[in-house]
Amino acid sequence: MFYTTVSILVGFLSDLIFGDPHQIPHPVAGIGRVIGLCVSGLLKEDDSPERKREKGVLMVCAVLFLCAAIPFAVLFFL
């Protein structure tokens, strides 16, 4: 019990000290914006369920590609 409490406290304090900087937007927020743009641009109310599924698969593939390609490019050029 003692070690668990200490571990949680150390983890919390470490996150406060070394956590994500507030000046830089979090990558997950950017991914959410990309998904929102894809949904508003691709999915239409009058699409059939099959067409919505196709567009959803395309959207998932595009978002996953971006989530892999951007870090790869950054690491490649560094």
PyMOL Python script that loads the backbone (N, CA, C, O; Angstrom):
from pymol import cmd

cmd.read_pdbstr("""\
ATOM      1  N   MET A   1       0.823  -1.193   0.000  1.00  0.00           N
ATOM      2  CA  MET A   1       0.000   0.000   0.000  1.00  0.00           C
ATOM      3  C   MET A   1       0.867   1.256   0.000  1.00  0.00           C
ATOM      4  O   MET A   1       0.585   2.214  -0.720  1.00  0.00           O
ATOM      5  N   PHE A   2       1.922   1.244   0.811  1.00  0.00           N
ATOM      6  CA  PHE A   2       2.804   2.401   0.903  1.00  0.00           C
ATOM      7  C   PHE A   2       3.471   2.687  -0.434  1.00  0.00           C
ATOM      8  O   PHE A   2       3.518   3.835  -0.876  1.00  0.00           O
ATOM      9  N   TYR A   3       3.992   1.630  -1.086  1.00  0.00           N
ATOM     10  CA  TYR A   3       4.689   1.811  -2.364  1.00  0.00           C
ATOM     11  C   TYR A   3       3.738   2.297  -3.458  1.00  0.00           C
ATOM     12  O   TYR A   3       4.131   3.083  -4.320  1.00  0.00           O
ATOM     13  N   THR A   4       2.514   1.839  -3.425  1.00  0.00           N
ATOM     14  CA  THR A   4       1.527   2.288  -4.401  1.00  0.00           C
ATOM     15  C   THR A   4       1.245   3.774  -4.233  1.00  0.00           C
ATOM     16  O   THR A   4       1.190   4.517  -5.213  1.00  0.00           O
ATOM     17  N   THR A   5       1.067   4.201  -2.999  1.00  0.00           N
ATOM     18  CA  THR A   5       0.799   5.608  -2.724  1.00  0.00           C
ATOM     19  C   THR A   5       1.982   6.478  -3.134  1.00  0.00           C
ATOM     20  O   THR A   5       1.802   7.532  -3.745  1.00  0.00           O
ATOM     21  N   VAL A   6       3.185   6.036  -2.798  1.00  0.00           N
ATOM     22  CA  VAL A   6       4.380   6.789  -3.161  1.00  0.00           C
ATOM     23  C   VAL A   6       4.533   6.830  -4.679  1.00  0.00           C
ATOM     24  O   VAL A   6       4.883   7.873  -5.232  1.00  0.00           O
ATOM     25  N   SER A   7       4.278   5.719  -5.358  1.00  0.00           N
ATOM     26  CA  SER A   7       4.387   5.670  -6.816  1.00  0.00           C
ATOM     27  C   SER A   7       3.413   6.631  -7.478  1.00  0.00           C
ATOM     28  O   SER A   7       3.779   7.335  -8.419  1.00  0.00           O
ATOM     29  N   ILE A   8       2.189   6.667  -7.000  1.00  0.00           N
ATOM     30  CA  ILE A   8       1.189   7.581  -7.551  1.00  0.00           C
ATOM     31  C   ILE A   8       1.602   9.027  -7.298  1.00  0.00           C
ATOM     32  O   ILE A   8       1.475   9.872  -8.184  1.00  0.00           O
ATOM     33  N   LEU A   9       2.093   9.316  -6.099  1.00  0.00           N
ATOM     34  CA  LEU A   9       2.514  10.675  -5.768  1.00  0.00           C
ATOM     35  C   LEU A   9       3.712  11.104  -6.617  1.00  0.00           C
ATOM     36  O   LEU A   9       3.732  12.224  -7.128  1.00  0.00           O
ATOM     37  N   VAL A  10       4.700  10.238  -6.771  1.00  0.00           N
ATOM     38  CA  VAL A  10       5.871  10.552  -7.588  1.00  0.00           C
ATOM     39  C   VAL A  10       5.460  10.736  -9.050  1.00  0.00           C
ATOM     40  O   VAL A  10       5.943  11.653  -9.715  1.00  0.00           O
ATOM     41  N   GLY A  11       4.581   9.879  -9.553  1.00  0.00           N
ATOM     42  CA  GLY A  11       4.099  10.013 -10.927  1.00  0.00           C
ATOM     43  C   GLY A  11       3.351  11.317 -11.135  1.00  0.00           C
ATOM     44  O   GLY A  11       3.542  11.984 -12.152  1.00  0.00           O
ATOM     45  N   PHE A  12       2.516  11.681 -10.200  1.00  0.00           N
ATOM     46  CA  PHE A  12       1.761  12.932 -10.300  1.00  0.00           C
ATOM     47  C   PHE A  12       2.696  14.131 -10.294  1.00  0.00           C
ATOM     48  O   PHE A  12       2.552  15.033 -11.119  1.00  0.00           O
ATOM     49  N   LEU A  13       3.652  14.150  -9.370  1.00  0.00           N
ATOM     50  CA  LEU A  13       4.596  15.268  -9.297  1.00  0.00           C
ATOM     51  C   LEU A  13       5.483  15.323 -10.530  1.00  0.00           C
ATOM     52  O   LEU A  13       5.784  16.410 -11.023  1.00  0.00           O
ATOM     53  N   SER A  14       5.908  14.166 -11.037  1.00  0.00           N
ATOM     54  CA  SER A  14       6.716  14.141 -12.261  1.00  0.00           C
ATOM     55  C   SER A  14       5.936  14.700 -13.441  1.00  0.00           C
ATOM     56  O   SER A  14       6.495  15.413 -14.274  1.00  0.00           O
ATOM     57  N   ASP A  15       4.649  14.380 -13.516  1.00  0.00           N
ATOM     58  CA  ASP A  15       3.826  14.893 -14.604  1.00  0.00           C
ATOM     59  C   ASP A  15       3.658  16.405 -14.483  1.00  0.00           C
ATOM     60  O   ASP A  15       3.646  17.108 -15.494  1.00  0.00           O
ATOM     61  N   LEU A  16       3.531  16.904 -13.277  1.00  0.00           N
ATOM     62  CA  LEU A  16       3.431  18.355 -13.095  1.00  0.00           C
ATOM     63  C   LEU A  16       4.715  19.052 -13.535  1.00  0.00           C
ATOM     64  O   LEU A  16       4.668  20.131 -14.126  1.00  0.00           O
ATOM     65  N   ILE A  17       5.857  18.437 -13.249  1.00  0.00           N
ATOM     66  CA  ILE A  17       7.142  19.069 -13.560  1.00  0.00           C
ATOM     67  C   ILE A  17       7.518  18.871 -15.026  1.00  0.00           C
ATOM     68  O   ILE A  17       7.904  19.829 -15.696  1.00  0.00           O
ATOM     69  N   PHE A  18       7.410  17.642 -15.535  1.00  0.00           N
ATOM     70  CA  PHE A  18       7.914  17.305 -16.869  1.00  0.00           C
ATOM     71  C   PHE A  18       6.817  17.060 -17.896  1.00  0.00           C
ATOM     72  O   PHE A  18       7.117  16.666 -19.023  1.00  0.00           O
ATOM     73  N   GLY A  19       5.577  17.277 -17.546  1.00  0.00           N
ATOM     74  CA  GLY A  19       4.461  16.956 -18.433  1.00  0.00           C
ATOM     75  C   GLY A  19       4.437  17.795 -19.698  1.00  0.00           C
ATOM     76  O   GLY A  19       5.372  18.546 -19.975  1.00  0.00           O
ATOM     77  N   ASP A  20       3.369  17.664 -20.457  1.00  0.00           N
ATOM     78  CA  ASP A  20       3.226  18.386 -21.717  1.00  0.00           C
ATOM     79  C   ASP A  20       3.254  19.892 -21.473  1.00  0.00           C
ATOM     80  O   ASP A  20       2.556  20.393 -20.591  1.00  0.00           O
ATOM     81  N   PRO A  21       4.057  20.612 -22.253  1.00  0.00           N
ATOM     82  CA  PRO A  21       4.072  22.073 -22.101  1.00  0.00           C
ATOM     83  C   PRO A  21       2.747  22.679 -22.584  1.00  0.00           C
ATOM     84  O   PRO A  21       2.140  22.192 -23.537  1.00  0.00           O
ATOM     85  N   HIS A  22       2.325  23.721 -21.926  1.00  0.00           N
ATOM     86  CA  HIS A  22       1.038  24.345 -22.259  1.00  0.00           C
ATOM     87  C   HIS A  22       1.117  25.196 -23.522  1.00  0.00           C
ATOM     88  O   HIS A  22       0.084  25.534 -24.100  1.00  0.00           O
ATOM     89  N   GLN A  23       2.332  25.550 -23.959  1.00  0.00           N
ATOM     90  CA  GLN A  23       2.469  26.384 -25.141  1.00  0.00           C
ATOM     91  C   GLN A  23       2.277  25.579 -26.429  1.00  0.00           C
ATOM     92  O   GLN A  23       1.913  26.141 -27.462  1.00  0.00           O
ATOM     93  N   ILE A  24       2.518  24.283 -26.372  1.00  0.00           N
ATOM     94  CA  ILE A  24       2.442  23.436 -27.566  1.00  0.00           C
ATOM     95  C   ILE A  24       1.105  22.693 -27.537  1.00  0.00           C
ATOM     96  O   ILE A  24       0.775  22.065 -26.532  1.00  0.00           O
ATOM     97  N   PRO A  25       0.332  22.755 -28.625  1.00  0.00           N
ATOM     98  CA  PRO A  25      -0.936  22.007 -28.638  1.00  0.00           C
ATOM     99  C   PRO A  25      -0.679  20.502 -28.584  1.00  0.00           C
ATOM    100  O   PRO A  25       0.291  20.009 -29.161  1.00  0.00           O
ATOM    101  N   HIS A  26      -1.533  19.795 -27.906  1.00  0.00           N
ATOM    102  CA  HIS A  26      -1.375  18.350 -27.748  1.00  0.00           C
ATOM    103  C   HIS A  26      -1.697  17.644 -29.064  1.00  0.00           C
ATOM    104  O   HIS A  26      -2.663  18.016 -29.731  1.00  0.00           O
ATOM    105  N   PRO A  27      -0.917  16.639 -29.455  1.00  0.00           N
ATOM    106  CA  PRO A  27      -1.165  15.930 -30.714  1.00  0.00           C
ATOM    107  C   PRO A  27      -2.560  15.307 -30.802  1.00  0.00           C
ATOM    108  O   PRO A  27      -3.146  15.253 -31.884  1.00  0.00           O
ATOM    109  N   VAL A  28      -3.089  14.842 -29.683  1.00  0.00           N
ATOM    110  CA  VAL A  28      -4.418  14.233 -29.708  1.00  0.00           C
ATOM    111  C   VAL A  28      -5.480  15.263 -30.083  1.00  0.00           C
ATOM    112  O   VAL A  28      -6.458  14.927 -30.750  1.00  0.00           O
ATOM    113  N   ALA A  29      -5.297  16.504 -29.664  1.00  0.00           N
ATOM    114  CA  ALA A  29      -6.235  17.558 -30.056  1.00  0.00           C
ATOM    115  C   ALA A  29      -6.175  17.794 -31.560  1.00  0.00           C
ATOM    116  O   ALA A  29      -7.204  18.024 -32.194  1.00  0.00           O
ATOM    117  N   GLY A  30      -4.976  17.739 -32.133  1.00  0.00           N
ATOM    118  CA  GLY A  30      -4.831  17.878 -33.590  1.00  0.00           C
ATOM    119  C   GLY A  30      -5.480  16.730 -34.338  1.00  0.00           C
ATOM    120  O   GLY A  30      -6.106  16.933 -35.378  1.00  0.00           O
ATOM    121  N   ILE A  31      -5.331  15.530 -33.813  1.00  0.00           N
ATOM    122  CA  ILE A  31      -5.964  14.364 -34.439  1.00  0.00           C
ATOM    123  C   ILE A  31      -7.482  14.516 -34.390  1.00  0.00           C
ATOM    124  O   ILE A  31      -8.176  14.172 -35.346  1.00  0.00           O
ATOM    125  N   GLY A  32      -7.988  15.026 -33.287  1.00  0.00           N
ATOM    126  CA  GLY A  32      -9.429  15.258 -33.174  1.00  0.00           C
ATOM    127  C   GLY A  32      -9.927  16.273 -34.191  1.00  0.00           C
ATOM    128  O   GLY A  32     -11.014  16.121 -34.748  1.00  0.00           O
ATOM    129  N   ARG A  33      -9.129  17.311 -34.433  1.00  0.00           N
ATOM    130  CA  ARG A  33      -9.513  18.305 -35.446  1.00  0.00           C
ATOM    131  C   ARG A  33      -9.526  17.685 -36.840  1.00  0.00           C
ATOM    132  O   ARG A  33     -10.423  17.960 -37.637  1.00  0.00           O
ATOM    133  N   VAL A  34      -8.530  16.851 -37.135  1.00  0.00           N
ATOM    134  CA  VAL A  34      -8.489  16.181 -38.447  1.00  0.00           C
ATOM    135  C   VAL A  34      -9.709  15.285 -38.614  1.00  0.00           C
ATOM    136  O   VAL A  34     -10.328  15.271 -39.678  1.00  0.00           O
ATOM    137  N   ILE A  35     -10.053  14.545 -37.581  1.00  0.00           N
ATOM    138  CA  ILE A  35     -11.235  13.678 -37.650  1.00  0.00           C
ATOM    139  C   ILE A  35     -12.492  14.522 -37.859  1.00  0.00           C
ATOM    140  O   ILE A  35     -13.353  14.159 -38.660  1.00  0.00           O
ATOM    141  N   GLY A  36     -12.603  15.634 -37.153  1.00  0.00           N
ATOM    142  CA  GLY A  36     -13.758  16.522 -37.325  1.00  0.00           C
ATOM    143  C   GLY A  36     -13.867  17.060 -38.737  1.00  0.00           C
ATOM    144  O   GLY A  36     -14.960  17.122 -39.301  1.00  0.00           O
ATOM    145  N   LEU A  37     -12.728  17.452 -39.314  1.00  0.00           N
ATOM    146  CA  LEU A  37     -12.743  17.932 -40.701  1.00  0.00           C
ATOM    147  C   LEU A  37     -13.152  16.821 -41.660  1.00  0.00           C
ATOM    148  O   LEU A  37     -13.907  17.057 -42.603  1.00  0.00           O
ATOM    149  N   CYS A  38     -12.653  15.609 -41.421  1.00  0.00           N
ATOM    150  CA  CYS A  38     -13.020  14.483 -42.288  1.00  0.00           C
ATOM    151  C   CYS A  38     -14.511  14.180 -42.198  1.00  0.00           C
ATOM    152  O   CYS A  38     -15.167  13.949 -43.213  1.00  0.00           O
ATOM    153  N   VAL A  39     -15.035  14.183 -40.991  1.00  0.00           N
ATOM    154  CA  VAL A  39     -16.463  13.893 -40.811  1.00  0.00           C
ATOM    155  C   VAL A  39     -17.310  14.957 -41.494  1.00  0.00           C
ATOM    156  O   VAL A  39     -18.265  14.632 -42.200  1.00  0.00           O
ATOM    157  N   SER A  40     -16.972  16.213 -41.292  1.00  0.00           N
ATOM    158  CA  SER A  40     -17.792  17.273 -41.894  1.00  0.00           C
ATOM    159  C   SER A  40     -17.639  17.323 -43.409  1.00  0.00           C
ATOM    160  O   SER A  40     -18.567  17.726 -44.110  1.00  0.00           O
ATOM    161  N   GLY A  41     -16.484  16.920 -43.920  1.00  0.00           N
ATOM    162  CA  GLY A  41     -16.263  16.973 -45.364  1.00  0.00           C
ATOM    163  C   GLY A  41     -16.708  15.737 -46.112  1.00  0.00           C
ATOM    164  O   GLY A  41     -17.093  15.829 -47.277  1.00  0.00           O
ATOM    165  N   LEU A  42     -16.664  14.582 -45.471  1.00  0.00           N
ATOM    166  CA  LEU A  42     -16.961  13.335 -46.177  1.00  0.00           C
ATOM    167  C   LEU A  42     -18.373  12.815 -45.948  1.00  0.00           C
ATOM    168  O   LEU A  42     -19.070  12.457 -46.898  1.00  0.00           O
ATOM    169  N   LEU A  43     -18.789  12.774 -44.695  1.00  0.00           N
ATOM    170  CA  LEU A  43     -20.060  12.118 -44.383  1.00  0.00           C
ATOM    171  C   LEU A  43     -21.238  13.055 -44.623  1.00  0.00           C
ATOM    172  O   LEU A  43     -21.267  14.188 -44.142  1.00  0.00           O
ATOM    173  N   LYS A  44     -22.197  12.556 -45.373  1.00  0.00           N
ATOM    174  CA  LYS A  44     -23.422  13.309 -45.663  1.00  0.00           C
ATOM    175  C   LYS A  44     -24.611  12.542 -45.095  1.00  0.00           C
ATOM    176  O   LYS A  44     -24.592  11.314 -45.009  1.00  0.00           O
ATOM    177  N   GLU A  45     -25.638  13.281 -44.712  1.00  0.00           N
ATOM    178  CA  GLU A  45     -26.823  12.662 -44.114  1.00  0.00           C
ATOM    179  C   GLU A  45     -27.547  11.730 -45.076  1.00  0.00           C
ATOM    180  O   GLU A  45     -28.098  10.714 -44.654  1.00  0.00           O
ATOM    181  N   ASP A  46     -27.554  12.063 -46.362  1.00  0.00           N
ATOM    182  CA  ASP A  46     -28.331  11.278 -47.315  1.00  0.00           C
ATOM    183  C   ASP A  46     -27.550  10.088 -47.883  1.00  0.00           C
ATOM    184  O   ASP A  46     -28.057   9.397 -48.767  1.00  0.00           O
ATOM    185  N   ASP A  47     -26.324   9.833 -47.395  1.00  0.00           N
ATOM    186  CA  ASP A  47     -25.567   8.659 -47.842  1.00  0.00           C
ATOM    187  C   ASP A  47     -26.193   7.382 -47.294  1.00  0.00           C
ATOM    188  O   ASP A  47     -26.756   7.364 -46.199  1.00  0.00           O
ATOM    189  N   SER A  48     -26.082   6.324 -48.075  1.00  0.00           N
ATOM    190  CA  SER A  48     -26.564   5.029 -47.610  1.00  0.00           C
ATOM    191  C   SER A  48     -25.614   4.499 -46.536  1.00  0.00           C
ATOM    192  O   SER A  48     -24.470   4.947 -46.445  1.00  0.00           O
ATOM    193  N   PRO A  49     -26.079   3.550 -45.724  1.00  0.00           N
ATOM    194  CA  PRO A  49     -25.188   2.983 -44.696  1.00  0.00           C
ATOM    195  C   PRO A  49     -23.913   2.366 -45.289  1.00  0.00           C
ATOM    196  O   PRO A  49     -22.841   2.456 -44.690  1.00  0.00           O
ATOM    197  N   GLU A  50     -24.034   1.745 -46.460  1.00  0.00           N
ATOM    198  CA  GLU A  50     -22.855   1.155 -47.093  1.00  0.00           C
ATOM    199  C   GLU A  50     -21.863   2.236 -47.504  1.00  0.00           C
ATOM    200  O   GLU A  50     -20.653   2.077 -47.338  1.00  0.00           O
ATOM    201  N   ARG A  51     -22.382   3.333 -48.038  1.00  0.00           N
ATOM    202  CA  ARG A  51     -21.524   4.444 -48.466  1.00  0.00           C
ATOM    203  C   ARG A  51     -20.866   5.110 -47.255  1.00  0.00           C
ATOM    204  O   ARG A  51     -19.697   5.490 -47.311  1.00  0.00           O
ATOM    205  N   LYS A  52     -21.619   5.249 -46.163  1.00  0.00           N
ATOM    206  CA  LYS A  52     -21.048   5.807 -44.938  1.00  0.00           C
ATOM    207  C   LYS A  52     -19.922   4.904 -44.416  1.00  0.00           C
ATOM    208  O   LYS A  52     -18.892   5.391 -43.951  1.00  0.00           O
ATOM    209  N   ARG A  53     -20.128   3.601 -44.498  1.00  0.00           N
ATOM    210  CA  ARG A  53     -19.101   2.656 -44.050  1.00  0.00           C
ATOM    211  C   ARG A  53     -17.843   2.797 -44.909  1.00  0.00           C
ATOM    212  O   ARG A  53     -16.730   2.814 -44.384  1.00  0.00           O
ATOM    213  N   GLU A  54     -18.020   2.896 -46.229  1.00  0.00           N
ATOM    214  CA  GLU A  54     -16.865   3.058 -47.126  1.00  0.00           C
ATOM    215  C   GLU A  54     -16.109   4.343 -46.804  1.00  0.00           C
ATOM    216  O   GLU A  54     -14.880   4.347 -46.726  1.00  0.00           O
ATOM    217  N   LYS A  55     -16.850   5.427 -46.618  1.00  0.00           N
ATOM    218  CA  LYS A  55     -16.216   6.696 -46.293  1.00  0.00           C
ATOM    219  C   LYS A  55     -15.550   6.645 -44.914  1.00  0.00           C
ATOM    220  O   LYS A  55     -14.500   7.252 -44.702  1.00  0.00           O
ATOM    221  N   GLY A  56     -16.163   5.920 -43.986  1.00  0.00           N
ATOM    222  CA  GLY A  56     -15.569   5.765 -42.653  1.00  0.00           C
ATOM    223  C   GLY A  56     -14.264   4.995 -42.708  1.00  0.00           C
ATOM    224  O   GLY A  56     -13.303   5.351 -42.027  1.00  0.00           O
ATOM    225  N   VAL A  57     -14.221   3.945 -43.513  1.00  0.00           N
ATOM    226  CA  VAL A  57     -12.987   3.177 -43.672  1.00  0.00           C
ATOM    227  C   VAL A  57     -11.913   4.059 -44.307  1.00  0.00           C
ATOM    228  O   VAL A  57     -10.755   4.026 -43.890  1.00  0.00           O
ATOM    229  N   LEU A  58     -12.292   4.846 -45.311  1.00  0.00           N
ATOM    230  CA  LEU A  58     -11.345   5.761 -45.937  1.00  0.00           C
ATOM    231  C   LEU A  58     -10.826   6.788 -44.928  1.00  0.00           C
ATOM    232  O   LEU A  58      -9.637   7.107 -44.912  1.00  0.00           O
ATOM    233  N   MET A  59     -11.716   7.295 -44.098  1.00  0.00           N
ATOM    234  CA  MET A  59     -11.335   8.269 -43.088  1.00  0.00           C
ATOM    235  C   MET A  59     -10.373   7.661 -42.068  1.00  0.00           C
ATOM    236  O   MET A  59      -9.380   8.292 -41.707  1.00  0.00           O
ATOM    237  N   VAL A  60     -10.654   6.449 -41.599  1.00  0.00           N
ATOM    238  CA  VAL A  60      -9.772   5.781 -40.644  1.00  0.00           C
ATOM    239  C   VAL A  60      -8.390   5.565 -41.252  1.00  0.00           C
ATOM    240  O   VAL A  60      -7.373   5.817 -40.606  1.00  0.00           O
ATOM    241  N   CYS A  61      -8.359   5.101 -42.492  1.00  0.00           N
ATOM    242  CA  CYS A  61      -7.071   4.880 -43.160  1.00  0.00           C
ATOM    243  C   CYS A  61      -6.293   6.184 -43.312  1.00  0.00           C
ATOM    244  O   CYS A  61      -5.080   6.209 -43.103  1.00  0.00           O
ATOM    245  N   ALA A  62      -6.973   7.255 -43.669  1.00  0.00           N
ATOM    246  CA  ALA A  62      -6.309   8.549 -43.847  1.00  0.00           C
ATOM    247  C   ALA A  62      -5.754   9.071 -42.523  1.00  0.00           C
ATOM    248  O   ALA A  62      -4.621   9.550 -42.473  1.00  0.00           O
ATOM    249  N   VAL A  63      -6.540   8.983 -41.457  1.00  0.00           N
ATOM    250  CA  VAL A  63      -6.090   9.475 -40.153  1.00  0.00           C
ATOM    251  C   VAL A  63      -4.928   8.625 -39.639  1.00  0.00           C
ATOM    252  O   VAL A  63      -3.950   9.163 -39.120  1.00  0.00           O
ATOM    253  N   LEU A  64      -5.028   7.307 -39.780  1.00  0.00           N
ATOM    254  CA  LEU A  64      -3.924   6.442 -39.351  1.00  0.00           C
ATOM    255  C   LEU A  64      -2.662   6.711 -40.163  1.00  0.00           C
ATOM    256  O   LEU A  64      -1.557   6.707 -39.620  1.00  0.00           O
ATOM    257  N   PHE A  65      -2.827   6.942 -41.461  1.00  0.00           N
ATOM    258  CA  PHE A  65      -1.669   7.258 -42.296  1.00  0.00           C
ATOM    259  C   PHE A  65      -1.000   8.543 -41.814  1.00  0.00           C
ATOM    260  O   PHE A  65       0.222   8.595 -41.676  1.00  0.00           O
ATOM    261  N   LEU A  66      -1.799   9.577 -41.559  1.00  0.00           N
ATOM    262  CA  LEU A  66      -1.238  10.844 -41.080  1.00  0.00           C
ATOM    263  C   LEU A  66      -0.567  10.681 -39.723  1.00  0.00           C
ATOM    264  O   LEU A  66       0.486  11.265 -39.469  1.00  0.00           O
ATOM    265  N   CYS A  67      -1.185   9.880 -38.851  1.00  0.00           N
ATOM    266  CA  CYS A  67      -0.620   9.676 -37.513  1.00  0.00           C
ATOM    267  C   CYS A  67       0.700   8.910 -37.566  1.00  0.00           C
ATOM    268  O   CYS A  67       1.505   9.005 -36.640  1.00  0.00           O
ATOM    269  N   ALA A  68       0.925   8.169 -38.617  1.00  0.00           N
ATOM    270  CA  ALA A  68       2.199   7.468 -38.778  1.00  0.00           C
ATOM    271  C   ALA A  68       3.176   8.281 -39.621  1.00  0.00           C
ATOM    272  O   ALA A  68       4.372   8.300 -39.331  1.00  0.00           O
ATOM    273  N   ALA A  69       2.686   8.949 -40.655  1.00  0.00           N
ATOM    274  CA  ALA A  69       3.567   9.634 -41.603  1.00  0.00           C
ATOM    275  C   ALA A  69       4.211  10.884 -41.008  1.00  0.00           C
ATOM    276  O   ALA A  69       5.385  11.153 -41.263  1.00  0.00           O
ATOM    277  N   ILE A  70       3.471  11.638 -40.231  1.00  0.00           N
ATOM    278  CA  ILE A  70       4.026  12.879 -39.683  1.00  0.00           C
ATOM    279  C   ILE A  70       5.166  12.597 -38.703  1.00  0.00           C
ATOM    280  O   ILE A  70       6.230  13.199 -38.844  1.00  0.00           O
ATOM    281  N   PRO A  71       4.993  11.706 -37.710  1.00  0.00           N
ATOM    282  CA  PRO A  71       6.142  11.409 -36.840  1.00  0.00           C
ATOM    283  C   PRO A  71       7.300  10.765 -37.608  1.00  0.00           C
ATOM    284  O   PRO A  71       8.463  11.038 -37.312  1.00  0.00           O
ATOM    285  N   PHE A  72       6.992   9.916 -38.586  1.00  0.00           N
ATOM    286  CA  PHE A  72       8.056   9.308 -39.390  1.00  0.00           C
ATOM    287  C   PHE A  72       8.858  10.377 -40.110  1.00  0.00           C
ATOM    288  O   PHE A  72      10.088  10.333 -40.119  1.00  0.00           O
ATOM    289  N   ALA A  73       8.167  11.339 -40.715  1.00  0.00           N
ATOM    290  CA  ALA A  73       8.866  12.401 -41.443  1.00  0.00           C
ATOM    291  C   ALA A  73       9.707  13.250 -40.497  1.00  0.00           C
ATOM    292  O   ALA A  73      10.842  13.602 -40.816  1.00  0.00           O
ATOM    293  N   VAL A  74       9.153  13.577 -39.345  1.00  0.00           N
ATOM    294  CA  VAL A  74       9.915  14.374 -38.377  1.00  0.00           C
ATOM    295  C   VAL A  74      11.164  13.629 -37.927  1.00  0.00           C
ATOM    296  O   VAL A  74      12.252  14.203 -37.895  1.00  0.00           O
ATOM    297  N   LEU A  75      11.014  12.354 -37.580  1.00  0.00           N
ATOM    298  CA  LEU A  75      12.176  11.576 -37.146  1.00  0.00           C
ATOM    299  C   LEU A  75      13.157  11.349 -38.283  1.00  0.00           C
ATOM    300  O   LEU A  75      14.367  11.326 -38.058  1.00  0.00           O
ATOM    301  N   PHE A  76      12.659  11.182 -39.489  1.00  0.00           N
ATOM    302  CA  PHE A  76      13.541  10.956 -40.639  1.00  0.00           C
ATOM    303  C   PHE A  76      14.424  12.178 -40.884  1.00  0.00           C
ATOM    304  O   PHE A  76      15.626  12.049 -41.116  1.00  0.00           O
ATOM    305  N   PHE A  77      13.822  13.354 -40.832  1.00  0.00           N
ATOM    306  CA  PHE A  77      14.581  14.575 -41.139  1.00  0.00           C
ATOM    307  C   PHE A  77      15.415  15.060 -39.951  1.00  0.00           C
ATOM    308  O   PHE A  77      16.297  15.900 -40.128  1.00  0.00           O
ATOM    309  N   LEU A  78      15.158  14.558 -38.768  1.00  0.00           N
ATOM    310  CA  LEU A  78      15.991  14.916 -37.617  1.00  0.00           C
ATOM    311  C   LEU A  78      17.260  14.082 -37.657  1.00  0.00           C
ATOM    312  O   LEU A  78      18.114  14.214 -36.781  1.00  0.00           O
TER     313      LEU A  78
END
""", "prot")
cmd.dss("prot")
cmd.show_as("cartoon", "prot")
cmd.util.cbc("prot")
cmd.orient("prot")
